[in-house]
Amino acid sequence: MHTRFKLTVVIATLSLIAACMNTAPAKPESQIDPNANIPQFNSYGWQPAQNGLVSTDVTQRKFDEGVRKAIDTTLTHKGYSETATDPDLIVSYEIGEYDKKKSSSPFSVGVGMGSWGGNVGGGVGMSTPVGGSSATKENRLTIHVVSRKADKEVWVGTMTGTLAPGSSTGDINAFVAQTLSDFPAKRP
């Protein structure tokens, strides 16, 4: 009975340690101009593309179209309408590569259990990693919203993750919606 209690305490402690070691998923970050009253605006339009910056790669173009459509869908759900003439807001976005440094944990924990000849045994092992840190490539989506009349950026949102050409439509939609999650909805 005493051994089972110790085993339960060890497993609970290790579970707690493992839960604390997990990294949180990426969260969007945004900044809003405190003097801007974004919900008062009705419409948005797109920042014209600069000459020579349109990709000739079909996969890249499809990806860009998917991101733009996802932004359109999210802004429409928030109550804004797209217009080509005299929009209240101008929207643009960029996607850039980002090196995410992943540091090795200062220690690792292992749990073992077993029995031999009727006795139950358990063990906990700890070790320190030999390596240092590594970098993984991710992409950062940045969406800019500018007040056309004030000619001033009123909102910017960013999110870093695995969004890239070849991503599914569902992944693109979810990533963009999460990036725009803090963008204020239009007032009725």
SERO-658343 format. One record per residue: residue in three letters; residue number from 1; z, x, y of N, C-alpha, C in turn; chain. Coordinates in pm, whole numbers, plus 32768, in hexadecimal, padded with zeros to 4 digits. Atoms other than C-alpha are relative to their C-alpha. Layout:
BEGIN
+-----+-----+------+------+------+------+------+------+------+------+------+-------+
| res |   n |  nc3 |  nc1 |  nc2 | cac3 | cac1 | cac2 |  cc3 |  cc1 |  cc2 | chain |
+-----+-----+------+------+------+------+------+------+------+------+------+-------+
| ALA | NUM |    Z |    X |    Y |    Z |    X |    Y |    Z |    X |    Y |     A |
...
+-----+-----+------+------+------+------+------+------+------+------+------+-------+
***
This chain:
BEGIN
+-----+-----+------+------+------+------+------+------+------+------+------+-------+
| res |   n |  nc3 |  nc1 |  nc2 | cac3 | cac1 | cac2 |  cc3 |  cc1 |  cc2 | chain |
+-----+-----+------+------+------+------+------+------+------+------+------+-------+
| MET |   1 | 8000 | 8052 | 7F8A | 8000 | 8000 | 8000 | 8000 | 8058 | 807E |     A |
| HIS |   2 | 7FF6 | 7FA6 | 7F8E | 805B | 811B | 80EE | 7F7A | 8047 | 8018 |     A |
| THR |   3 | 8081 | 7FBC | 7FF5 | 7F0C | 81C7 | 80A6 | 7F98 | 7FA3 | 803E |     A |
| ARG |   4 | 805F | 805F | 7FC7 | 7E46 | 808D | 80F8 | 8016 | 7FF0 | 8096 |     A |
| PHE |   5 | 7FE0 | 800C | 7F71 | 7EF9 | 806F | 8247 | 7FCA | 8078 | 804B |     A |
| LYS |   6 | 8032 | 7F87 | 7FC0 | 7EA7 | 81D9 | 829D | 7F67 | 7FFD | 8008 |     A |
| LEU |   7 | 8091 | 8007 | 8004 | 7D3E | 81A4 | 8235 | 7FCD | 7F9D | 8069 |     A |
| THR |   8 | 8028 | 8064 | 7F9D | 7D24 | 806C | 830D | 800F | 8038 | 808D |     A |
| VAL |   9 | 7FEA | 7FC5 | 7F7D | 7DB5 | 8125 | 8439 | 7F95 | 806A | 801E |     A |
| VAL |  10 | 8065 | 7F98 | 7FEE | 7CC5 | 8249 | 8407 | 7F78 | 7FC0 | 801E |     A |
| ILE |  11 | 8082 | 8040 | 7FEC | 7B95 | 8164 | 83ED | 7FFB | 7FBB | 8089 |     A |
| ALA |  12 | 7FFC | 8042 | 7F7D | 7BFE | 809A | 8520 | 7FF6 | 8066 | 8071 |     A |
| THR |  13 | 8004 | 7F97 | 7F99 | 7C37 | 81D8 | 85EA | 7F74 | 803B | 800B |     A |
| LEU |  14 | 8086 | 7FC7 | 7FFE | 7AE7 | 8269 | 8587 | 7F99 | 7F9D | 8036 |     A |
| SER |  15 | 805B | 8066 | 7FCA | 7A36 | 8122 | 85D6 | 800B | 7FFB | 8097 |     A |
| LEU |  16 | 7FEA | 8000 | 7F70 | 7AD1 | 8127 | 8730 | 7FC0 | 807B | 8041 |     A |
| ILE |  17 | 803C | 7F85 | 7FCC | 7A65 | 828F | 8768 | 7F68 | 7FF5 | 8000 |     A |
| ALA |  18 | 8091 | 800F | 8009 | 7903 | 8240 | 86F3 | 7FCD | 7FA0 | 806A |     A |
| ALA |  19 | 802A | 8061 | 7F9A | 78EF | 8114 | 87DD | 8002 | 8040 | 808A |     A |
| CYS |  20 | 7FF7 | 7FBE | 7F7E | 795A | 81EA | 8904 | 7F92 | 8068 | 8013 |     A |
| MET |  21 | 8065 | 7F97 | 7FF6 | 7853 | 82F2 | 88B5 | 7F74 | 7FC9 | 8017 |     A |
| ASN |  22 | 8086 | 8039 | 7FED | 7729 | 8202 | 88C6 | 7FDD | 7FFE | 8093 |     A |
| THR |  23 | 802C | 8005 | 7F75 | 765C | 8214 | 8A02 | 7FCE | 7F74 | 8020 |     A |
| ALA |  24 | 802A | 8084 | 7FD6 | 7615 | 80D9 | 8AC5 | 7F68 | 8000 | 8015 |     A |
| PRO |  25 | 8090 | 8006 | 7FE7 | 74AD | 8060 | 8ADD | 7FE3 | 800B | 8095 |     A |
| ALA |  26 | 8029 | 7FF0 | 7F73 | 73EC | 809D | 8C1C | 8014 | 7F7D | 804B |     A |
| LYS |  27 | 7FED | 8074 | 7FAA | 743F | 7FB2 | 8D38 | 7FAB | 8014 | 807D |     A |
| PRO |  28 | 804F | 7FF2 | 7F86 | 7368 | 7F64 | 8E64 | 8058 | 8023 | 8077 |     A |
| GLU |  29 | 7FBB | 7FE1 | 7F83 | 73CA | 7FE9 | 8FB7 | 7FA9 | 7FCA | 8070 |     A |
| SER |  30 | 804E | 8034 | 7F90 | 7365 | 7F4A | 90FD | 804B | 8016 | 8083 |     A |
| GLN |  31 | 7FC8 | 7FF9 | 7F7A | 739C | 7F67 | 9271 | 7FBA | 7F96 | 8054 |     A |
| ILE |  32 | 8036 | 8068 | 7FAA | 736F | 7E53 | 936E | 8027 | 8020 | 8090 |     A |
| ASP |  33 | 7FE2 | 7FEE | 7F72 | 7359 | 7E6A | 94E6 | 8064 | 7F94 | 8027 |     A |
| PRO |  34 | 7F9A | 8065 | 7FE1 | 749A | 7DC0 | 955A | 7FD7 | 7FA2 | 8071 |     A |
| ASN |  35 | 802D | 8055 | 7F92 | 73E3 | 7D35 | 968B | 7F8B | 7FA6 | 7FD9 |     A |
| ALA |  36 | 8072 | 8050 | 802D | 72C9 | 7C9D | 95BE | 8031 | 7F7F | 7FC1 |     A |
| ASN |  37 | 7FE1 | 8081 | 803A | 72D7 | 7B2F | 9565 | 7F8C | 7FDC | 7FA2 |     A |
| ILE |  38 | 8072 | 800D | 805B | 71EA | 7B40 | 943D | 7FEB | 7F6F | 7FD2 |     A |
| PRO |  39 | 8017 | 8089 | 802E | 7225 | 79DA | 93C0 | 7FB9 | 7FA5 | 8065 |     A |
| GLN |  40 | 8046 | 8052 | 7F9D | 718F | 7954 | 9505 | 7F68 | 800D | 7FF4 |     A |
| PHE |  41 | 8090 | 7FE9 | 800D | 7039 | 79E2 | 94AA | 7FC6 | 7FA3 | 7F95 |     A |
| ASN |  42 | 8043 | 805B | 805D | 6F3A | 790D | 93EF | 7F9C | 8044 | 7FA5 |     A |
| SER |  43 | 8071 | 7FCA | 804A | 6E1E | 79EC | 937F | 8005 | 8098 | 7FF7 |     A |
| TYR |  44 | 800E | 7F6F | 8010 | 6DC6 | 7B47 | 9309 | 7F6E | 8020 | 7FE3 |     A |
| GLY |  45 | 8084 | 7FCC | 8020 | 6C8C | 7C15 | 92E9 | 800F | 808E | 7FCD |     A |
| TRP |  46 | 7FFC | 7F7A | 803B | 6C32 | 7D62 | 924F | 7FD2 | 8069 | 8064 |     A |
| GLN |  47 | 802B | 7F8B | 7FB2 | 6C1C | 7EB1 | 92FE | 7F79 | 802A | 7FC7 |     A |
| PRO |  48 | 8083 | 7FD7 | 8033 | 6AAC | 7F13 | 92E6 | 8007 | 8089 | 7FBD |     A |
| ALA |  49 | 8006 | 7F80 | 8047 | 6A63 | 802B | 91F0 | 7FB9 | 8067 | 8056 |     A |
| GLN |  50 | 8042 | 7F95 | 7FB6 | 6A0A | 8177 | 928B | 7F84 | 802B | 7FB5 |     A |
| ASN |  51 | 807E | 7FD6 | 803F | 68A8 | 81F0 | 924A | 8017 | 8076 | 7FA5 |     A |
| GLY |  52 | 7FFB | 7F90 | 805D | 6884 | 82D2 | 9120 | 807B | 7FFF | 7FA6 |     A |
| LEU |  53 | 7F88 | 8001 | 8053 | 69D1 | 826F | 9082 | 7FF8 | 7F9C | 7F8D |     A |
| VAL |  54 | 8010 | 805D | 806E | 6947 | 816E | 8F8E | 7FDB | 8051 | 7F84 |     A |
| SER |  55 | 8015 | 7FB3 | 807A | 6958 | 81F7 | 8E2D | 7F7F | 7FD7 | 7FBB |     A |
| THR |  56 | 8076 | 801D | 8050 | 681F | 8212 | 8D5B | 8025 | 7FEA | 7F6E |     A |
| ASP |  57 | 7FCF | 8012 | 8088 | 68F2 | 8202 | 8C1E | 801A | 7F6A | 7FE7 |     A |
| VAL |  58 | 7FF5 | 808F | 801D | 68D6 | 80A4 | 8B85 | 8091 | 7FD9 | 7FDE |     A |
| THR |  59 | 7F75 | 801D | 8025 | 6A36 | 80B1 | 8AEF | 8059 | 7FFF | 807B |     A |
| GLN |  60 | 7FB1 | 7FF9 | 7F85 | 6ACB | 8115 | 8C3E | 7FE4 | 7F87 | 8059 |     A |
| ARG |  61 | 8023 | 8074 | 7FAC | 6A0D | 8001 | 8CF6 | 803D | 7F81 | 7FC8 |     A |
| LYS |  62 | 7FC3 | 8077 | 803E | 6A82 | 7EFA | 8BFB | 8097 | 7FFE | 8017 |     A |
| PHE |  63 | 7F71 | 7FF3 | 7FE7 | 6BE4 | 7F79 | 8C24 | 8021 | 7FD9 | 8090 |     A |
| ASP |  64 | 7FEB | 8022 | 7F73 | 6BCD | 7F65 | 8DA1 | 7FEF | 7F69 | 8018 |     A |
| GLU |  65 | 8016 | 8090 | 7FF2 | 6B41 | 7E03 | 8D89 | 8077 | 7FB3 | 7FC6 |     A |
| GLY |  66 | 7F8D | 8042 | 803C | 6C62 | 7DA4 | 8CA3 | 807C | 8007 | 8059 |     A |
| VAL |  67 | 7F8D | 7FF1 | 7FA5 | 6D67 | 7E2D | 8D96 | 7FEF | 7FA4 | 8078 |     A |
| ARG |  68 | 801A | 8055 | 7F8B | 6CC4 | 7D7B | 8EBB | 8012 | 7F6C | 7FDD |     A |
| LYS |  69 | 7FF3 | 808C | 802A | 6CB1 | 7C32 | 8DFC | 8094 | 7FDD | 7FEA |     A |
| ALA |  70 | 7F70 | 8018 | 8016 | 6E21 | 7C54 | 8D98 | 804A | 7FF2 | 8085 |     A |
| ILE |  71 | 7FC3 | 800B | 7F7B | 6E82 | 7C8C | 8F05 | 7FDC | 7F77 | 803C |     A |
| ASP |  72 | 802B | 8083 | 7FD0 | 6DB2 | 7B59 | 8F66 | 8053 | 7F90 | 7FC0 |     A |
| THR |  73 | 7FB6 | 8068 | 8048 | 6E5E | 7A85 | 8E5C | 8091 | 7FF9 | 802E |     A |
| THR |  74 | 7F73 | 7FFD | 7FD7 | 6FBC | 7AF4 | 8EC0 | 8012 | 7FCD | 808E |     A |
| LEU |  75 | 7FF4 | 802F | 7F75 | 6F83 | 7ABE | 9035 | 7FE2 | 7F6B | 800B |     A |
| THR |  76 | 801E | 8090 | 8002 | 6EE9 | 7967 | 8FEF | 8079 | 7FB2 | 7FCF |     A |
| HIS |  77 | 7F86 | 8042 | 8033 | 701E | 7909 | 8F23 | 806F | 8000 | 8068 |     A |
| LYS |  78 | 7F99 | 7FF8 | 7F97 | 70F2 | 7972 | 904B | 7FDA | 7FAC | 807B |     A |
| GLY |  79 | 8025 | 805D | 7F97 | 7032 | 787E | 912B | 7F9B | 8031 | 8065 |     A |
| TYR |  80 | 8061 | 7FC9 | 7FA2 | 6F35 | 795D | 91DC | 7F72 | 7FE5 | 7FCE |     A |
| SER |  81 | 808B | 8015 | 8028 | 6DBE | 7922 | 91DD | 7FAB | 8074 | 8032 |     A |
| GLU |  82 | 805A | 7F93 | 7FDA | 6CAD | 7A26 | 91E3 | 7F92 | 7FCB | 805A |     A |
| THR |  83 | 806D | 8022 | 7FA6 | 6BB2 | 7A1B | 92FD | 7FBB | 8081 | 802B |     A |
| ALA |  84 | 804C | 7F89 | 7FD5 | 6A9F | 7B08 | 936A | 7FFA | 800B | 8098 |     A |
| THR |  85 | 8009 | 7FFD | 7F6E | 6AAD | 7AA6 | 94DA | 8089 | 7FEC | 803F |     A |
| ASP |  86 | 7F82 | 8005 | 7FB3 | 6BD9 | 7AE6 | 95BB | 807E | 7FE6 | 7FAB |     A |
| PRO |  87 | 7F85 | 8014 | 804E | 6CEC | 7B08 | 94B2 | 807B | 802B | 8051 |     A |
| ASP |  88 | 7F83 | 7FD9 | 7FBF | 6E55 | 7B1F | 9525 | 802F | 8089 | 7FCE |     A |
| LEU |  89 | 7FD2 | 7F85 | 8040 | 6E9F | 7C3C | 9432 | 7F8A | 8048 | 7FC0 |     A |
| ILE |  90 | 8064 | 7FAC | 8042 | 6DCA | 7D5C | 93B3 | 8046 | 8046 | 7F8C |     A |
| VAL |  91 | 7FC4 | 7FC8 | 8079 | 6E11 | 7DD0 | 924F | 7FAB | 8074 | 7FCE |     A |
| SER |  92 | 8043 | 7F91 | 8042 | 6DBC | 7F1D | 91AF | 805E | 8036 | 7F95 |     A |
| TYR |  93 | 7FAE | 7FC3 | 8068 | 6E35 | 7FDA | 9080 | 7FC5 | 8086 | 7FD9 |     A |
| GLU |  94 | 802D | 7F7F | 8036 | 6E22 | 8130 | 8FE5 | 804E | 801C | 7F80 |     A |
| ILE |  95 | 7FC0 | 7FD9 | 807E | 6E6F | 81B9 | 8E90 | 7FF1 | 8096 | 7FF4 |     A |
| GLY |  96 | 8002 | 7F6F | 800B | 6ECE | 8323 | 8E6C | 8050 | 8030 | 7F88 |     A |
| GLU |  97 | 7FB8 | 7FC5 | 8071 | 6F42 | 8402 | 8D54 | 8085 | 8036 | 802E |     A |
| TYR |  98 | 7F77 | 7FD9 | 7FDF | 70B2 | 8453 | 8D4D | 8039 | 804D | 7F89 |     A |
| ASP |  99 | 7FBE | 7FB3 | 806A | 7167 | 8562 | 8C86 | 8090 | 7FD6 | 7FF9 |     A |
| LYS | 100 | 7F76 | 802B | 8014 | 72A6 | 84D0 | 8BFC | 8046 | 806A | 7FAE |     A |
| LYS | 101 | 7FB5 | 7F99 | 8047 | 739D | 85DD | 8B9D | 8065 | 7FBC | 7FA5 |     A |
| LYS | 102 | 7FA4 | 8037 | 8063 | 745D | 858E | 8A64 | 8059 | 8074 | 7FD5 |     A |
| SER | 103 | 7FA6 | 7F94 | 8024 | 758D | 8666 | 8A3D | 803D | 7FE3 | 7F78 |     A |
| SER | 104 | 7FBF | 800F | 8082 | 7624 | 86A3 | 88ED | 8090 | 7FD9 | 8015 |     A |
| SER | 105 | 7F75 | 8029 | 7FFA | 7770 | 8600 | 88B1 | 8059 | 807A | 7FE7 |     A |
| PRO | 106 | 7FAB | 7F8C | 8015 | 7891 | 86F6 | 88C4 | 803A | 8006 | 7F73 |     A |
| PHE | 107 | 7FD0 | 7FFD | 8089 | 78F8 | 8690 | 8769 | 7FC0 | 7F8E | 7FB2 |     A |
| SER | 108 | 802F | 806D | 8055 | 7892 | 85BC | 8643 | 806B | 7FE4 | 7F98 |     A |
| VAL | 109 | 7F99 | 802B | 805D | 7964 | 84FA | 8550 | 7FBE | 7FCE | 7F82 |     A |
| GLY | 110 | 802F | 8032 | 8080 | 792C | 84BB | 83E1 | 8073 | 7FC4 | 7FB2 |     A |
| VAL | 111 | 7F98 | 8042 | 8050 | 79E9 | 83D6 | 82F6 | 7FD6 | 8006 | 7F6F |     A |
| GLY | 112 | 801D | 7FFE | 808E | 7A02 | 83FA | 8181 | 806D | 7FBA | 7FB1 |     A |
| MET | 113 | 7FA0 | 8044 | 8056 | 7AA7 | 8333 | 8071 | 7FD3 | 8015 | 7F71 |     A |
| GLY | 114 | 8026 | 7FF3 | 808B | 7AB4 | 8358 | 7EFC | 8079 | 7FF4 | 7FA6 |     A |
| SER | 115 | 7F90 | 8006 | 805F | 7B82 | 833E | 7DC4 | 7FDA | 8050 | 7F86 |     A |
| TRP | 116 | 8015 | 7FB4 | 807C | 7BAE | 840F | 7C8F | 807E | 7FF3 | 7FAE |     A |
| GLY | 117 | 7F8D | 800B | 8058 | 7C94 | 83C0 | 7B75 | 8069 | 7F9D | 8030 |     A |
| GLY | 118 | 7FA0 | 8066 | 7FD8 | 7D38 | 8291 | 7C19 | 803A | 8014 | 808A |     A |
| ASN | 119 | 7FCC | 7FEC | 7F79 | 7D9E | 832E | 7D66 | 7F90 | 7FE9 | 8065 |     A |
| VAL | 120 | 8061 | 8017 | 7F96 | 7CEF | 82C6 | 7EA7 | 8019 | 8069 | 806C |     A |
| GLY | 121 | 7FF1 | 7F9B | 7F98 | 7CAE | 83CF | 7FA8 | 7FA1 | 7FE5 | 8073 |     A |
| GLY | 122 | 8055 | 8010 | 7F8A | 7C1C | 83D5 | 8102 | 8004 | 8080 | 8051 |     A |
| GLY | 123 | 8002 | 7F88 | 7FAE | 7BBB | 84DF | 81F6 | 7FB6 | 7FE8 | 8081 |     A |
| VAL | 124 | 8042 | 8005 | 7F7F | 7B52 | 850F | 835B | 7FD8 | 808F | 8022 |     A |
| GLY | 125 | 802D | 7F7B | 7FDA | 7A81 | 8635 | 83CB | 7FCD | 7FFF | 808E |     A |
| MET | 126 | 8033 | 7FF3 | 7F78 | 7A2D | 86AD | 8527 | 7FB5 | 8084 | 800A |     A |
| SER | 127 | 804B | 7F85 | 7FEC | 792F | 87AB | 8599 | 7FCC | 8004 | 808E |     A |
| THR | 128 | 803D | 7FF1 | 7F7C | 7898 | 8834 | 86D6 | 7F6E | 8025 | 7FEA |     A |
| PRO | 129 | 808E | 7FE4 | 8012 | 771F | 8843 | 8703 | 7FDE | 8091 | 8025 |     A |
| VAL | 130 | 802D | 7F79 | 7FE5 | 7669 | 898E | 8704 | 7FA0 | 8001 | 8077 |     A |
| GLY | 131 | 8066 | 8005 | 7F97 | 7551 | 8921 | 87F0 | 803A | 7FD9 | 8086 |     A |
| GLY | 132 | 7FD8 | 8028 | 7F79 | 755E | 88CB | 895F | 7FD1 | 7F74 | 801F |     A |
| SER | 133 | 8034 | 8083 | 7FDC | 749E | 87B2 | 89FE | 7F6A | 7FFD | 7FEA |     A |
| SER | 134 | 808F | 800F | 8011 | 7343 | 8729 | 89CC | 7FCC | 7F9A | 8066 |     A |
| ALA | 135 | 803C | 805D | 7FA1 | 7254 | 8666 | 8AA7 | 7F9F | 7FA6 | 7FB7 |     A |
| THR | 136 | 8061 | 805E | 8035 | 7193 | 8530 | 8A4C | 7FB1 | 7FC7 | 8074 |     A |
| LYS | 137 | 8056 | 8036 | 7F98 | 7072 | 849D | 8B0F | 800F | 7F68 | 8001 |     A |
| GLU | 138 | 7FFE | 808F | 7FEA | 709B | 8340 | 8B9C | 7FAD | 7FE4 | 807B |     A |
| ASN | 139 | 804B | 8026 | 7F8A | 6FEA | 8282 | 8CAC | 805A | 7FB2 | 805E |     A |
| ARG | 140 | 7FB3 | 8047 | 7F9B | 707A | 81FE | 8DF0 | 7FA1 | 7FA4 | 804D |     A |
| LEU | 141 | 804A | 8064 | 7FB4 | 6FF0 | 80BD | 8E85 | 8048 | 7FEB | 8084 |     A |
| THR | 142 | 7FC9 | 801A | 7F7B | 7027 | 809C | 8FFC | 7FAB | 7F95 | 8042 |     A |
| ILE | 143 | 8045 | 806C | 7FBC | 6FCD | 7F58 | 90AE | 802E | 7FFE | 8091 |     A |
| HIS | 144 | 7FE3 | 8002 | 7F71 | 6FB8 | 7F56 | 922A | 7FD5 | 7F79 | 803A |     A |
| VAL | 145 | 8022 | 807C | 7FBA | 6FBE | 7E1B | 9300 | 8013 | 8019 | 8096 |     A |
| VAL | 146 | 8002 | 7FE4 | 7F71 | 6F65 | 7E38 | 9472 | 7FEA | 7F7D | 804C |     A |
| SER | 147 | 801A | 806F | 7FA5 | 6F80 | 7D33 | 9584 | 7F83 | 8022 | 8050 |     A |
| ARG | 148 | 807E | 7FE2 | 7FBC | 6E1E | 7D20 | 960C | 8011 | 7FFE | 8097 |     A |
| LYS | 149 | 7FF2 | 800B | 7F6F | 6E83 | 7CB1 | 976A | 8056 | 8070 | 803A |     A |
| ALA | 150 | 7FA8 | 7F96 | 7FCF | 6F9D | 7DAD | 9792 | 7FCD | 808B | 7FDB |     A |
| ASP | 151 | 8035 | 7F82 | 8033 | 6ED5 | 7EBB | 96DA | 8072 | 805C | 7FD4 |     A |
| LYS | 152 | 7F87 | 7FBB | 802B | 7017 | 7F21 | 9631 | 8022 | 7FDB | 7F70 |     A |
| GLU | 153 | 7FD8 | 801C | 8089 | 7087 | 7F43 | 94CA | 8083 | 7FB2 | 8001 |     A |
| VAL | 154 | 7F89 | 8055 | 8001 | 7182 | 7E2D | 9484 | 8046 | 8001 | 7F78 |     A |
| TRP | 155 | 7FC3 | 7FFB | 8085 | 71BF | 7E5F | 930E | 7FB6 | 8068 | 7FAE |     A |
| VAL | 156 | 803A | 7FA3 | 8061 | 7187 | 7F6E | 920B | 8054 | 7FFA | 7F81 |     A |
| GLY | 157 | 7FBA | 8004 | 8081 | 71DD | 7F5D | 909B | 7FC4 | 8064 | 7FA0 |     A |
| THR | 158 | 802F | 7F9F | 8062 | 71C6 | 8062 | 8F89 | 8043 | 7FE8 | 7F7A |     A |
| MET | 159 | 7FC6 | 8001 | 8085 | 71FD | 8072 | 8E16 | 7FBB | 806B | 7FAE |     A |
| THR | 160 | 8034 | 7F94 | 8054 | 71D1 | 818D | 8D1F | 800B | 7FD6 | 7F6E |     A |
| GLY | 161 | 7FFF | 8023 | 808E | 7175 | 815A | 8BB3 | 7F80 | 8029 | 7FBD |     A |
| THR | 162 | 8072 | 7FDA | 8053 | 7061 | 8164 | 8AB3 | 7F82 | 7FAF | 801F |     A |
| LEU | 163 | 8077 | 8048 | 7FD6 | 6F5F | 809A | 8B74 | 7F8D | 8063 | 800F |     A |
| ALA | 164 | 8072 | 7FA3 | 7FFB | 6E0C | 8141 | 8B42 | 7F83 | 7FB9 | 7FD1 |     A |
| PRO | 165 | 807B | 803B | 8035 | 6C9E | 80FB | 8AFB | 800D | 7FEE | 7F68 |     A |
| GLY | 166 | 7FF2 | 8020 | 808D | 6C8C | 8055 | 89A7 | 8078 | 7FA6 | 7FE4 |     A |
| SER | 167 | 7F8E | 805C | 8011 | 6DCC | 7F8B | 89DE | 7FCB | 7F73 | 7FEE |     A |
| SER | 168 | 8029 | 808A | 8016 | 6DB6 | 7E24 | 8969 | 8013 | 7FAE | 807F |     A |
| THR | 169 | 7FF4 | 8059 | 7F8D | 6D90 | 7D09 | 8A64 | 8090 | 7FD1 | 800F |     A |
| GLY | 170 | 7F74 | 802C | 7FFC | 6EED | 7C8D | 8A08 | 805D | 806C | 8037 |     A |
| ASP | 171 | 7FAE | 7F91 | 7FCE | 6F85 | 7DE5 | 8A47 | 7FEA | 8016 | 8095 |     A |
| ILE | 172 | 8020 | 7FEE | 7F71 | 6ED2 | 7E04 | 8B96 | 8043 | 7F90 | 8051 |     A |
| ASN | 173 | 7FC5 | 8072 | 7FB8 | 6F41 | 7CA5 | 8C01 | 8097 | 800E | 800B |     A |
| ALA | 174 | 7F6E | 7FF1 | 8000 | 70AC | 7CE7 | 8B9F | 802C | 8071 | 805C |     A |
| PHE | 175 | 7FDD | 7F8C | 7FAE | 70B4 | 7E3C | 8C4A | 7FF3 | 7FDE | 8094 |     A |
| VAL | 176 | 8017 | 8024 | 7F74 | 7020 | 7DB5 | 8D8F | 8066 | 7F97 | 802D |     A |
| ALA | 177 | 7F9E | 8068 | 7FDC | 7102 | 7C80 | 8D8D | 808A | 803D | 8017 |     A |
| GLN | 178 | 7F7E | 7FBF | 7FEF | 7231 | 7D5F | 8D63 | 8000 | 8055 | 8080 |     A |
| THR | 179 | 8008 | 7FB1 | 7F86 | 71BA | 7E44 | 8E7B | 800F | 7FA7 | 807C |     A |
| LEU | 180 | 7FFA | 805E | 7F90 | 7196 | 7D15 | 8F62 | 8078 | 7FA1 | 7FF8 |     A |
| SER | 181 | 7F90 | 805D | 8012 | 72D9 | 7C70 | 8EEE | 8055 | 7FEF | 807E |     A |
| ASP | 182 | 7FB1 | 8009 | 7F85 | 7388 | 7CBD | 9039 | 7FAF | 7FD1 | 8079 |     A |
| PHE | 183 | 8051 | 802E | 7F8F | 7265 | 7C49 | 9111 | 8026 | 7F6F | 801E |     A |
| PRO | 184 | 7FD1 | 8086 | 7FDF | 72D9 | 7B13 | 91CF | 7F98 | 7F94 | 7FEA |     A |
| ALA | 185 | 8059 | 8073 | 8011 | 7243 | 79C3 | 9173 | 7FEA | 7FBD | 8087 |     A |
| LYS | 186 | 8021 | 8047 | 7F84 | 7198 | 78FC | 9284 | 8057 | 7F84 | 800E |     A |
| ARG | 187 | 7FB3 | 807B | 7FE6 | 7262 | 77EB | 9328 | 7FA1 | 7F8A | 8004 |     A |
| PRO | 188 | 8055 | 8079 | 7FFC | 71DB | 768B | 92F9 | 7FEE | 7FCA | 808D |     A |
+-----+-----+------+------+------+------+------+------+------+------+------+-------+
***
